[in-house]
Amino acid sequence: MTRVLIVLLVIAIAFTIYTFVDVLLTERSRVRAFPKALWAFVVILLPVIGGLLWLFVGKVRRTAASMARPVAPDDDPGFLSTLSRDEIAKRAEQDERLRRLEQELADLDDDTPADPER
């Protein structure tokens, strides 16, 4: 029984430290109900209950829109819709030119002699 109580005490201390640091590092715009200093005091004064209150009441959760990852320009429909047909054709032409240049370089790097008698 003593071991279980020690494990629970360690978990409670770790949770309290986690929530205290989370209070300190959270942006002010994401804190609700009380100021950050008061939340820090509540978390320390009421170790487990204060931490739970902080996580469920005091901290504004991120929405899916705020967690959206940046999109590369080629994958962004908004960016692609701003391109005109001419720009798309020009980009395709540049890609084709680059492909031909890479092929020419690969042919020049080829070590096999052109004349088999040499």
N, C-alpha and C positions, 0 to 999 in steps of 0.2 A: 504494500500500500504506500509505503514511504517513497518508493521509486516512482510510482505513478504521480504522486504529488510533486516530486522534484521535476519530473518531465513537464508536467502542466505548468509549473512555476517558470521554467525556462521558456516554454512556448509563450506564456503571458508576457514575460519580459521582452522577448524578441518581437512580439507583436506590438507592444507599446513603443519600443524603439523605432520600429518601422513606421508606425503611424505618426510619431513625433517628427521624424525626419521628413515624412511626406507632407506634414503640415508646413514645415519650414521651407520646403522646396516648391510648394505649389504656388502658382501665380495668383496674385490677388484677385484677378478677374474670375478665377474659378472657385473662389471661396464664397459660401453663402451662409446666412443666418448670423454669424458673429465674425469679428475681426480675427485675423490669423493668430495674434497674440493670445486672445481668449481661447481659441481652439487648442493652442499648444498647452495652455494651462489646464484645460479640461482633460486632454489626453494624459497629462502627467498626474493630475489629481484622481482621475477615475481610470486606472490603467486599461482594462479590457473594454469596459463599457464606453469610455471616452473614445477609444480607438474605433469602436463600432459606430458610435454616433458620428465621428468625423467621416468615416467612409460612406455612410448611408445618408447623412443629413448635410454635413458641412462642405463636402466637395462636389462640385458640379462635374458630372460625368461627361466624357467626350462623346460627341455624336459621330455618326458614321461619316458625315461630311467633313468634320475636322480631322478625322483620321485618314482621309483619302491620300493615297500616295501620289506624288507627281507623275505625270504621264509624259513620255517622250514625244517630241513634236510629230513624229511619223505615226504615232498611235493616238494622237489627240484629234477627235473629229472636229472640234472647234477650230483648231489650227488648219487642218486640211481643207475645211470649207472656205477659209479665207484665201486659199491659193487659187489663182485663176488657171484656166486650161493651158495658157501659154507657159506659165511657170511650171506646171506639171510636165508638159512636153519638154521644156528646157531641162528639167531635172532628169527626165528619162534619157535625153540625149547625152547629158553629162555622164550618167551611169554607163551608157553604152560606150562612150569614148574611154572612160576609165577601164572598162573591161577589155577593150582592144589594146590599150597601152599595157595593161598587165600581161596580156597574152604575148605581146611583142617582147616584153622583158623576159618572160619565161622562155620564149624561143631563143633569145640571145644568150641566156644562161645555160642552154642545153650544151653539154660537153661532147656530144657525139659529132665526129667530123662529117662534113657534107659529102666528101669524096671517099668512097669505101676503099679505094686502092692506096691511100696514104697510110 
